[in-house]
Amino acid sequence: MTTSAPVLTSAAARVTDAVKVYGSGDTEVRALDGITVGFPAARFTAIMGPSGSGKSTLMHCAAGLDTLTSGAAYIGDTELGALDDRRLTLLRRDRVGFVFQAFNLLPTLTVAENITLPLDLAGERGDPEWIDALIDVVGLRDRLHHRPSELSGGQQQRVAVARAFAGSPDVVFADEPTGNLDSRSGQEVLGLLGRTVRETGRTVVMVTHDPVAAAHADEVVFLADGRLVDRMTAPSAERVLDRMKDLDPGGGHRP
Amino acid sequence: MNATLRLSAASLRAHKRRYFGTFLVVLLGVSFLAGTLVMGDTLKSAFDSMFGRATSGTDAVVRSADAITTPDDAFGTREPVDAALARTIAGLPGVAAAVPGIEGRGQLLGADGEPIGGQGPPTLAGNWIADPDLNSYQLAEGRVPRRSGEAVINRGAAKAGGLEIGDTTVLRTPDPVRITVVGISTFGGEDGMGQVTFTGLTETDAARHLVPEPGQAASIRVRADSGTSQDELVRTLRPALPEGVEAVTGQEITEENTDEISGAFLSVFTLMLLVFAGIALLVATFSIHNTFAIVVAQRTRENALLRALGATRRQVLGQTLAEAVAVGALASVAGLAGGIGIAAGLQALFPAVGFPFPDGDLVVRALSLVLPLVVGLAVCVGSALHPAVLAGRTAPLAALRETAVDVSAASRVRAVAGALVALAGVAVTVAGVLAGPSTALTGLGAVAVLAGFVVLGPVAVTGAVRVLGAPLRRISGRLARRNALRSPRRTAATATALMIGVAVVSLFTVFASSLKATMDQSVSRAFAGDVAVQASGFGAGPNGLSPKLAPALAALPEVDTALGLGQGVARVDGSGRALTVADPAALGRVLDLGTVDGRIDTLADDAVAVSRDEADKRGWAVGSTARFTFTDGTTRPFTVAAVYEEDGITGDYVLSRTAWEPHRLRDTDRVIAVSFAPGTGRDAGKAAVERVAARYGNPEVQTRQEYADSSAAGLDIMLTLVYALLALAVLIALLGIANTLTLAVHERTRELGLLRAVGQTRAQLRAMVRWESVLVAAFGTAGGLVLGAFLGWAMVEATAGGTDSAFAVPPVQLTVVALVGVLAGALAGWRPARRAARLDVLRAIAAE
C-alpha cells in the first residue's frame, strides 16, 4: 500500500487492500496491487492512469462486475465479496448505474424503454418525476420512441447516462464514456454527468485516459501499476496532463 | 490446397459449434433414409428366403384357376378343390407324393384362456401334412398329430400363449374345438410366418372343423420324382385335372407369396417410411438454410474484408459452399453409419418386442449407400446455396460498417407474392374438392398452399408474434418478443420447419378423426339393434362367428331378433365384390337401411339389394339385372330388388342366405345384430347374450357405441405409427430452433453482457431466451395447426369420393398438439438459455 488515503465513511463506493491478479506463474499480472481508495458520495470522481495501470479493473471490481483476488469492495456499506451472483446482480440493478464506452443500448428497445430497463428488470416503476426530469436534462424528449439505431453516437451516450441515473443509484460508473465520441458530443456527455452530480447530488465514478474529460470531475485519482499514486481536487486538463506525464514518461496516453 | 479451401477449413475449425446443429440435423435425416432403405431390403430378402425355404419342397400346386379379387382383398378367393383329387394325382407318372392342403381359420386360446394373436395378421389352421417336403411348417419338437384332437402349433403361438407339449386348449374355428398340443412347428426356420399363427390338425379333424363340406381342400400339393422338373410335372398334371383347376409350379407359388409380402406389404411400408424420411429432410433444409444465413450474416465484415483484399465473389461464395460440402459430407457419412446401425438395431429389437421378423444378414445395396449420401449432400449444399450467393455479393465497404446483424425484414413483394400463391393454392384445393373430387388437383393445391405459407411466414411473423406474445407482460417476455421480431425472416424460417412438422401431424390427426367419425356415423346410423356381437381383433385377425350362434341367440326369451351377417364374394358384372349374406326378412328389424327403393324384406333367391352409391356408380335402379359369377364358376343373373341408403354395416350388396347357399365358402358370420324383446332391460339382455356367446368362442358383445368405435379400431394404431414417424421431423425442427437461438445468443453476446451488467439476473436471462424459443415454436405450431386442419379437410373431402363423409376437428388432440409444440419450444430453448446465462458479464461486454 502506498499513498493510502483515509477511508471516508461517506464514500458511495470504496475498495480496501484490493488485489486483483490475472493468470498465474510467469504470466501473472497484478492489475490491482493492494489499493485502498474511496469514492465520496455526491462527487464526480475520475480515475486516471496510463494503460495497464489497473484503472478499468478498479472500476469493474468496485462496481461488482468483477471480483477481487483479495481485499474488499463496498457499495455503501455492502461488502461485495460476500454476495453471490444473484445478489450481486440485484445490487447492480438497484444501486449501481453504468455507462460503457460503446454498446450501451439494446437495439430492440426504444429510447424510453432503454432508459427504464433496469427498473423494468426489477419490476419497478421508479420515480416518474425523476425520470421525466432526467429526460429533460439529457434533452431527448423528442426522441423517446426512436430506436437507438436512429440516434447519433452522442445521443446514444446521453440515453445511456439517463439510463444509468434512472433508478436513483448510489453510484454511477462510467467507463471511458466519451471514448467513441467526437469532442463536441463528448463535452455534452461530460457536462451532463457533471451537472447531474452537482444539481442532484448523485455520485459518479468515471474511468478515462483523457485529461480534458478528467477535468470535468471534482477530483481525480491517479493509478500506476495497480496502486493509488495521487489524488487531485479541482483538476484542470493541464494539471492532469502534467501529472500523467510524470506517471508515464515514456508512453503518455493513447491519442 | 487453394486459398478458398484453406479459409473454409480454418473457418470450420474455428466454428465447430456453429455447424454442430447442421451436422446433427443432416445426420438424423440421412440416418432415417439409410435405415429405411437398408431395413426394407433386409426384410425383403429375409422374407424371400423364408418363403423360399418354406415352399422349397413343393414342386407343384393344384388349385382352382379362378380367384375372385375384391378391392379389399388382392389375394383373392378361390373355390376349394376335391381332396380326393390327390389320390388321382399321386398315381400319375413323375409324381412322388400328392397331399390335399385343407386350410381354414382357427384361433388358439393361450394357457391363460386369452386368445392368441388376431391383432392384424390372420390365425390359420389346416391339416398337418406328414410329408415334410410338402409342409410349409417343420416339426421342431414332439410328434405329428395322429389321433383326433391332437395338434401341432407353431412356436410363435406356443410362446405367446404359454403352451407346451401335452397342454390341452381350445381352437376356435370359430366353434370351440378341444385340442391337445403334441408338437411344436417352425416356419422356414422361424417361430412363425411373422405374427401369423398356425395349428395343424389331422386330416379328418381339419375336414370336419375347418371347411363347410368334408372333402374340400384349398389345394393339392405335389412333389415330383427326382429327375422330374417342376415344369415337366406341371405338364404331366394338366391333362389329368378337371375343368377350372390349374397346376402351377412351386417356383411360381413362392413368387406369389413373396410378391404379396414384399411387393404389397413391404413396399407400401417402405414407401411410407421414405415419405416420412422425406418430410424430415424437408424440415431439415429450413434449419440448415437458417444456420448458413446466420453464419453468413455474422461473417459480413470478414467476407467484406476478404473482398476488399481482392477475393473474388466466386471465392467468397466458394468458401461458404465448401463449408456446406464438408459439413454435409461428414454428416452424411455419419448418417449412413447411423442408418445401418438403426436397421441392425431394429432387426435385433423386433424379436425382443415379439415381432418375429425373420433372421438374415443386413442387406446393404449400393443404392442404400449412394442415395442417402447424395441426398444428404444435396440437402446441405442446396440449403446453403442462397446464403453462399449472398456471401459472395458482400460489398467490400461492408467491412467498415459497424453492425453485422441480420435484420432482414419482410418486403412488400413477398407479402403480395405469398398471398397470391397461398390464395391460388386454397382456390385450387377447394376446386379439387368440389370438382370431382380430384385428388391430383387437391394435392397440387396443397403444395401451393404450403409454399404460400412458407413465403408468407416473414410477413405474418410480426403480427403473429405480437398476438402470441401479448400475454407476456413481464420484462423477460417483452424482451423475448422483441428479439423474436428483430429478424422476421430468420424467425419465420426457424418456425417454418416446425410448422411443416406440426402441419403433417395435424393433417393426419384431422384425417384420422374424420375417418373415424365417418365410420362411426355410418355404422351407428345403420345399426338399429341393441347390441352387436363380433369376434375380437382387427385386420385379418378375426375369424368370424359360428353360424350356430345367431339361431342360439334368437332362441333366447330376452332376444327379439338376432341377425347374423355372413360374408360372400362374387364377380358382379366383371368386377369382384364382397357380399353380405343375411336373412332379408329380419334385416329391417335390426338395421336401419335408410330410404329403400323397392322391398328388401322379400328379397328372393334370384334378387339382390344394392347400396345407393354402388347403384349410382353402375347406373342401376330397381328392376335392373346384374350378372353374378361365383367361385364355383356358375354365372347367373340377379335382379336388383332394392336400393338402400345406409351401407355402413352391410356394404354394397346384400344376398339372401338361400341365394348364397349353393356357392358358400366359409360358414361364418361377420357380425350378429341383436335387438331385445320388448320389456328387456339393456343390462339383462346383454348379460343373456354374453352367456350364450361364451359357449361359441366368447366373441365381444358390444353396445351400439362400442360397435361403432370398434369399426375404427385399426385407425388408432396407424395414427400412433404415423406420430412416431413424424417425431423425427419435429425433433429436427426443434433442433433447428435450438440451433438458431444458439447462434443468436452468440450474435448478441454484447447485448446480453449489457443486460447482465445493468441488472438482469441469470434467471431472467434464461427466461428471456426460453420465451423467445416458445414464441418461435408457438408461431410455427399455430401456422402448422391452421395449415394441417385445412389440408386435413381437403384430404377428407378429396378422398371421400362423393360419399357423405364427416369432417371432424378433434379439439382435444389438436390442443395436445398445440401444447406439445409450445412445450417443446421451451425445451428447445433450454440449452441456448443455459449457455447464454453462463456468459461472463465483462467478457461479453468486451466481445467483438
Interface residues (C-beta under 8 A of the other chain):
Chain A: H60 L65 D66 D85 R86 T89 L90 R92 R93 D94 G97 F98 F100 F103 N104 L105 L106 P107 T108 L109 L117 P118 D120 L121 A122 G123 R163
Chain B: V405 R474 I475 R478 L479 R482 N483 L485 R486 R750 E751 L754 L755 R756 A757 V758 G759 Q760 T761 R762 A763 Q764 V841 L842 I845
